[in-house]
Structure formats: structure tokens, C-alpha cells
Amino acid sequence: MAAVVPRLHFSISRVGVPYLISIRMSSTFSSSKTKVHPTSLSSFNANHAHYDKYRPTHYQPAIDALVSHLALPNNAKVIDLASGTGKFTALLKEFNFDLSAVEISDGMLETFRSKLPNIPAYKGSSYEIPFPDSSLDAIFIAQAFHWFADISAIAEFHRVLKPGTGKLAMIWNYEPEIEHNSPWQLKVAELCWAYDVDLPQFRRMNWGDVFATKEAAKLFKTPLEVEKKYWSYKTPPEAVFPLWETKSYITALDDAEKAQLKEKIEKIIAQESQDCLDENGMLDLKMGVYYTWTTSKEQGIVNQGI
């Protein structure tokens, strides 16, 4: 363990009108001040089915360790925020949680509800979470916090979490460090990263800067707790490009650019990964998993001019 640095469509059957009014009146920040990142929204609306098919799941030992660190009560009320198609939510439902999902993308919600019809899924964002003040035991965020790593989101998390005990937990799969990776996989990654100019990304690690601010320190215990693990999964060679195609900056390319990138990736795989194929012709895709957590403080005041 180490230290590091829209409009809501809400079910009245689960939360009554007085709660809905409380949400609107007590939010520290209005939606007019902070908006969902447009690239993330357009990308995930466009590629939700592709995302669900090709993105890997999460490493179960890492999830087990993260949940253990949080020490949540039985039947804890938790949400998977920015739940996407429900890859992480599906793993959380194996725990004894009162579980719901919150997602801003209509496309992602469409896939989520078709896969996990028994888990309540609400449209909402990190800036407008459709739950009342001090109502949640935990917020889980998988593969997403880098899109909204700002004090407005942090203040909204603090609003809905139970003061003093509410947990914020974030987890990412990522391209692992050189010593934990394969040479062909790193070449493919570097080729794709060249298209990523200025979008928020986990790998740049600047998403953690917000927790180094005085404003965030008033709301959550800092520095964050962090652990990393390494794992791998089997994939056919032809699935490598579609996996990268789910990245927002690759989704945004035109068809000609995608075709050129696909050809380059397939060339790397053909030339450099043959020794990595198993007896079934499958590649061992190396992954890192990074997870971090913190606790909501009893009280917090954030400058509304931030």
C-alpha cells in the first residue's frame, strides 16, 4: 500500500419528490458551471456495443482487495458511477450491496439495461448524481474518473456520501509498465497513443492533481490509498485493433485513418507476436490494474467560485 497523490431522468418510485428537490437545492455546483466532457459523451454514445464486446473485464482479486479495504456494512448502498455498459457493475453485484448504476451516455445505458435489467440504472453525471444528500455508503468509479477530475465532481461526491464514513473508490485497467509488458504490445500502444493529443487519460496521472488541492482536502481524506496488481487475459490477434478502437481518440478517427491504423497494428502483430501465441492461437494480453480509495470527511466547505 502506498500514498499518492444534464438533466436527470430519475425514478420517483425509488426516491420521492422531496428528495429530488433536496438534490437540486443542495448541490454545491450547478450543471451550468461544469459540463460533461463532449468527447467522452459522443464517443461512448457511438461505440457502446463495440466497447462492451472488446473491452476486458476487471481482475477479480483486485476488486476483492478493494472492497475489503473499504470495509462497507452489509447491504451497503452503493453506486457504480459512469457505469458504462456495466462491465464493472456486473462484478459488484456479487457482493452484498444495495447496488445502482449512474451513467450519462444514452448508448451506454441502452447496453447496460439489456445486460443487467435487474440493476437500477439512472441517467446522471458526476456533477449531478440523482441521489439525496448523505445517502450513499460508497461510490465506485471504473475507467472513468480522469474524464471529470475536478473539484466540482469531488464536491458532488461528498454531497451524496455519508459524512465521515462514505467511501470513494476508483479503479482502472491500464497498459502496464515495461517490465510487466510484452514488446509487441508496447509497440501497438505507442502507435495508438500518437493519436491521443490532449484528451484526459489515466496514464498521464494528472487526474490525481485535484486531490492535492486544499478544497479537496476539506472534503476527503488525503493522500489517497493506492494499490496495483498485474494480470493478463487471452484474446485472438484479430481482436487487438477493435480493443484499441474503443478508445475515444481512436473512435474519433475517420474511416481511412482507422483502416491505416488497423493495417499497422496487424503488421506489428504478424511480425512480432508469433512467439506469444498459445496452442489455440490466442495472445496473452498483459494488463495492469490500479485502484485507489478514500473516505468522506464529516464536513467540508468548498469555495463556490472554483
C-alpha positions as CSV (number, residue, x, y, z in Angstrom):
1,M,0.0,0.0,0.0
2,A,1.3,3.5,-0.9
3,A,0.1,7.1,-0.8
4,V,-0.3,9.2,-4.0
5,V,-1.4,11.9,-4.8
6,P,-27.9,17.1,-18.0
7,R,-30.9,16.7,-17.0
8,L,-31.7,13.8,-14.7
9,H,-34.3,11.1,-15.5
10,F,-35.0,9.8,-12.1
11,S,-37.3,7.1,-10.8
12,I,-39.8,8.6,-8.4
13,S,-40.6,5.1,-7.2
14,R,-37.2,4.9,-5.6
15,V,-36.7,8.4,-4.4
16,G,-39.7,10.6,-3.7
17,V,-40.3,14.2,-4.8
18,P,-39.0,15.8,-1.5
19,Y,-35.6,14.0,-2.1
20,L,-35.5,15.2,-5.7
21,I,-36.0,18.8,-4.6
22,S,-33.3,18.3,-2.0
23,I,-30.8,17.2,-4.7
24,R,-31.5,20.2,-6.8
25,M,-31.4,22.7,-4.0
26,S,-28.4,21.5,-2.1
27,S,-25.8,20.8,-4.8
28,T,-22.8,22.9,-4.3
29,F,-22.4,23.4,-8.1
30,S,-25.0,23.8,-10.8
31,S,-24.8,22.0,-14.1
32,S,-24.4,25.3,-15.9
33,K,-20.9,25.7,-14.3
34,T,-19.5,22.3,-15.2
35,K,-20.4,20.1,-18.2
36,V,-19.7,16.5,-19.1
37,H,-16.7,16.2,-21.5
38,P,-18.1,16.3,-25.0
39,T,-15.6,13.8,-26.5
40,S,-16.4,11.2,-23.8
41,L,-20.1,11.6,-24.4
42,S,-20.0,11.4,-28.2
43,S,-17.5,8.6,-28.2
44,F,-19.4,6.4,-25.7
45,N,-22.8,7.1,-27.4
46,A,-21.2,5.9,-30.7
47,N,-19.3,2.8,-29.6
48,H,-21.2,1.4,-26.7
49,A,-21.8,-2.1,-28.3
50,H,-18.2,-2.2,-29.5
51,Y,-16.9,-1.2,-26.1
52,D,-18.9,-3.9,-24.4
53,K,-17.7,-6.6,-26.8
54,Y,-14.0,-5.8,-26.8
55,R,-13.1,-4.1,-23.5
56,P,-11.8,-6.5,-20.9
57,T,-13.5,-7.2,-17.6
58,H,-11.7,-6.4,-14.3
59,Y,-9.3,-8.5,-12.3
60,Q,-11.4,-10.2,-9.6
61,P,-8.5,-10.3,-7.0
62,A,-8.2,-6.5,-7.3
63,I,-11.9,-6.0,-6.8
64,D,-11.9,-8.3,-3.8
65,A,-9.0,-6.4,-2.3
66,L,-10.6,-3.0,-3.0
67,V,-13.9,-4.0,-1.4
68,S,-12.1,-5.4,1.6
69,H,-10.2,-2.2,2.1
70,L,-13.5,-0.2,2.1
71,A,-15.0,-2.3,5.0
72,L,-18.5,-1.4,4.0
73,P,-21.5,-2.6,6.1
74,N,-23.9,-5.3,5.0
75,N,-26.3,-4.2,2.3
76,A,-24.3,-1.0,1.8
77,K,-26.0,1.5,-0.5
78,V,-23.5,2.0,-3.4
79,I,-23.5,3.2,-6.9
80,D,-21.3,2.4,-9.9
81,L,-20.8,6.0,-11.3
82,A,-20.1,6.3,-15.0
83,S,-21.1,2.7,-15.2
84,G,-20.8,2.4,-19.0
85,T,-22.1,-0.9,-20.2
86,G,-21.9,-2.5,-16.8
87,K,-18.7,-4.5,-17.0
88,F,-17.7,-3.4,-13.5
89,T,-21.2,-3.3,-12.2
90,A,-21.7,-7.0,-13.0
91,L,-18.8,-7.8,-10.7
92,L,-20.1,-5.6,-7.9
93,K,-23.4,-7.4,-7.9
94,E,-21.7,-10.5,-6.5
95,F,-21.2,-8.6,-3.2
96,N,-23.9,-7.9,-0.6
97,F,-24.6,-4.4,-1.8
98,D,-27.8,-2.3,-2.5
99,L,-26.4,-1.5,-5.9
100,S,-27.4,1.0,-8.5
101,A,-25.7,2.5,-11.6
102,V,-25.4,6.1,-12.9
103,E,-24.4,6.8,-16.5
104,I,-24.7,9.9,-18.7
105,S,-24.5,8.2,-22.1
106,D,-27.8,7.0,-23.6
107,G,-25.8,4.5,-25.7
108,M,-24.1,3.0,-22.7
109,L,-27.4,2.9,-20.8
110,E,-29.0,1.0,-23.6
111,T,-26.4,-1.7,-23.5
112,F,-26.4,-1.7,-19.7
113,R,-30.1,-2.2,-19.3
114,S,-30.2,-5.0,-21.9
115,K,-27.4,-6.9,-20.0
116,L,-28.4,-6.1,-16.3
117,P,-32.1,-5.4,-16.3
118,N,-32.4,-6.1,-12.6
119,I,-30.0,-3.4,-11.5
120,P,-31.4,0.1,-11.3
121,A,-29.6,2.4,-13.8
122,Y,-30.2,6.1,-13.8
123,K,-29.2,8.8,-16.2
124,G,-26.9,11.3,-14.4
125,S,-23.4,12.6,-14.3
126,S,-20.6,13.1,-11.9
127,Y,-21.9,16.7,-11.5
128,E,-25.5,15.7,-10.9
129,I,-25.8,12.4,-9.1
130,P,-29.5,11.5,-8.7
131,F,-29.4,10.6,-5.0
132,P,-30.1,12.7,-1.9
133,D,-27.6,14.2,0.4
134,S,-25.6,11.8,2.7
135,S,-27.4,8.8,1.3
136,L,-24.6,6.5,-0.1
137,D,-22.1,4.3,1.6
138,A,-19.8,4.2,-1.4
139,I,-19.2,5.5,-4.9
140,F,-17.3,3.2,-7.3
141,I,-15.8,4.6,-10.5
142,A,-14.2,2.3,-13.0
143,Q,-12.2,3.5,-16.0
144,A,-13.7,7.0,-15.9
145,F,-12.6,9.4,-13.2
146,H,-10.0,11.0,-15.5
147,W,-12.9,12.5,-17.5
148,F,-14.2,14.5,-14.6
149,A,-11.2,15.0,-12.3
150,D,-12.2,18.4,-10.9
151,I,-13.4,20.0,-7.7
152,S,-17.0,20.2,-8.9
153,A,-17.2,16.5,-9.2
154,I,-15.4,16.0,-5.9
155,A,-17.9,18.3,-4.1
156,E,-20.8,16.3,-5.6
157,F,-19.4,13.0,-4.4
158,H,-19.1,14.5,-0.9
159,R,-22.7,15.7,-1.1
160,V,-24.2,12.2,-1.7
161,L,-21.8,10.2,0.5
162,K,-22.4,9.6,4.2
163,P,-20.2,12.1,6.1
164,G,-17.3,10.6,7.9
165,T,-17.9,7.0,6.6
166,G,-18.7,7.3,2.9
167,K,-16.1,5.7,0.6
168,L,-14.9,6.9,-2.8
169,A,-13.2,4.1,-4.8
170,M,-11.7,4.3,-8.3
171,I,-10.2,1.6,-10.4
172,W,-8.5,1.4,-13.9
173,N,-7.2,-1.3,-16.2
174,Y,-4.2,0.2,-18.0
175,E,-1.2,-0.7,-20.2
176,P,1.3,-1.9,-17.7
177,E,4.9,-0.7,-17.2
178,I,7.6,-2.0,-19.5
179,E,8.8,-4.7,-17.1
180,H,5.3,-6.2,-16.9
181,N,4.5,-5.9,-20.6
182,S,5.2,-7.6,-24.0
183,P,7.4,-5.8,-26.6
184,W,4.7,-6.2,-29.4
185,Q,2.0,-4.8,-27.1
186,L,4.0,-1.8,-26.2
187,K,4.7,-1.0,-29.9
188,V,1.0,-1.2,-30.6
189,A,0.2,1.1,-27.6
190,E,2.8,3.7,-28.6
191,L,1.4,3.7,-32.2
192,C,-2.1,4.3,-30.9
193,W,-1.0,6.9,-28.3
194,A,0.3,9.1,-31.1
195,Y,-3.3,9.9,-31.9
196,D,-4.0,11.0,-28.4
197,V,-3.2,14.6,-28.3
198,D,-5.0,16.3,-25.4
199,L,-7.8,14.2,-24.1
200,P,-7.9,13.3,-20.4
201,Q,-6.3,9.9,-19.9
202,F,-5.5,7.8,-16.8
203,R,-1.9,7.1,-18.0
204,R,-0.9,10.8,-17.6
205,M,-1.8,10.6,-13.9
206,N,-2.8,14.3,-13.7
207,W,-6.3,13.2,-12.7
208,G,-4.8,13.0,-9.2
209,D,-3.9,16.7,-9.0
210,V,-7.4,17.6,-7.7
211,F,-6.8,15.6,-4.5
212,A,-3.7,17.7,-3.8
213,T,-5.8,20.9,-3.5
214,K,-6.9,22.4,-0.3
215,E,-10.5,22.3,-1.4
216,A,-10.5,18.5,-1.9
217,A,-8.7,18.0,1.4
218,K,-11.6,19.6,3.2
219,L,-13.9,17.0,1.7
220,F,-11.9,13.8,1.6
221,K,-9.0,12.2,3.4
222,T,-5.8,12.7,1.5
223,P,-3.5,11.5,0.2
224,L,-5.4,8.6,-1.4
225,E,-4.6,5.0,-0.6
226,V,-3.3,3.1,-3.7
227,E,-2.5,-0.5,-4.8
228,K,-1.6,-2.0,-8.1
229,K,-1.7,-5.5,-9.4
230,Y,-0.8,-7.2,-12.7
231,W,-2.8,-9.8,-14.8
232,S,-3.4,-11.0,-18.3
233,Y,-6.2,-12.4,-20.4
234,K,-6.4,-14.4,-23.6
235,T,-7.5,-12.7,-26.8
236,P,-7.4,-13.6,-30.5
237,P,-5.0,-11.5,-32.6
238,E,-7.8,-10.0,-34.7
239,A,-9.4,-8.5,-31.5
240,V,-6.4,-6.2,-30.7
241,F,-7.4,-3.5,-33.1
242,P,-11.1,-3.5,-32.1
243,L,-10.0,-3.1,-28.5
244,W,-8.0,0.0,-29.3
245,E,-10.9,1.2,-31.5
246,T,-12.9,1.6,-28.3
247,K,-10.6,4.3,-27.1
248,S,-12.2,7.8,-27.5
249,Y,-9.3,9.2,-29.6
250,I,-9.4,6.2,-32.0
251,T,-13.2,6.3,-32.2
252,A,-12.9,9.9,-33.4
253,L,-10.8,9.0,-36.4
254,D,-12.3,8.8,-39.9
255,D,-12.6,5.5,-41.7
256,A,-9.5,6.0,-43.8
257,E,-7.4,6.7,-40.7
258,K,-8.8,3.7,-38.9
259,A,-8.0,1.5,-41.8
260,Q,-4.4,2.7,-41.9
261,L,-4.0,2.2,-38.2
262,K,-5.6,-1.3,-38.4
263,E,-3.1,-2.3,-41.1
264,K,-0.1,-1.1,-39.0
265,I,-1.3,-2.9,-35.9
266,E,-1.9,-6.1,-37.8
267,K,1.6,-5.8,-39.2
268,I,3.2,-5.5,-35.8
269,I,1.2,-8.5,-34.5
270,A,2.1,-10.6,-37.6
271,Q,5.8,-9.8,-37.3
272,E,6.4,-9.7,-33.6
273,S,3.9,-11.7,-31.6
274,Q,4.1,-15.1,-33.2
275,D,6.2,-16.5,-30.3
276,C,3.5,-15.3,-27.9
277,L,0.7,-17.3,-29.4
278,D,-0.5,-20.3,-27.4
279,E,-1.6,-23.7,-28.8
280,N,-5.0,-22.2,-29.6
281,G,-3.6,-19.2,-31.5
282,M,-4.5,-16.8,-28.7
283,L,-2.4,-13.9,-27.4
284,D,-1.7,-13.2,-23.8
285,L,-2.6,-9.6,-23.3
286,K,-0.9,-8.0,-20.3
287,M,-2.8,-5.6,-18.1
288,G,-2.1,-3.5,-15.0
289,V,-4.9,-2.7,-12.6
290,Y,-4.6,0.4,-10.4
291,Y,-7.1,1.1,-7.6
292,T,-7.4,3.8,-5.1
293,W,-9.8,4.8,-2.3
294,T,-10.5,7.4,0.3
295,T,-13.2,8.4,2.9
296,S,-15.5,11.4,3.0
297,K,-14.9,13.8,5.8
298,E,-17.5,14.8,8.3
299,Q,-17.9,18.4,7.0
300,G,-16.5,20.3,4.0
301,I,-16.8,23.7,2.6
302,V,-15.7,24.4,-1.0
303,N,-15.3,27.8,-2.5
304,Q,-18.2,28.1,-5.0
305,G,-16.1,30.3,-7.2
306,I,-13.8,27.3,-8.0
